[in-house]
Amino acid sequence: MKVRLHSHARDRLQERGTTEEEVIATIERVERFAAKLGRTGFRCNFSFDGEWNSRRYSAKQVEAYAVEEDGGWLVITVIVRYF
């Protein structure tokens, strides 16, 4: 499956604490849901066991919001939650 990241999503990866590889893995996994503006949301939990913004977390959840385009997905934005 072809997955591309919009420049907005790519710019947000580091500031939100995820990688392009994690975003692609999120798209390739099964959990998907309808989102606003005709987009599709994808969600995946990852083991983290690290520090983010001076707090320790054991896992993180990556949500990618994308549109279907040319037989693949264009990721518009990414949200990360730590827990």
Number of C-alpha atoms within 10 A of each C-alpha: 8 12 19 17 19 13 11 12 21 18 13 15 18 11 9 14 15 17 14 15 8 18 27 18 17 22 25 15 11 11 11 17 11 11 13 8 7 10 17 18 21 24 21 20 16 14 12 15 12 13 11 12 6 7 9 13 14 12 14 19 19 23 21 26 24 25 16 13 12 8 9 13 19 20 27 17 20 23 17 17 12 19 13
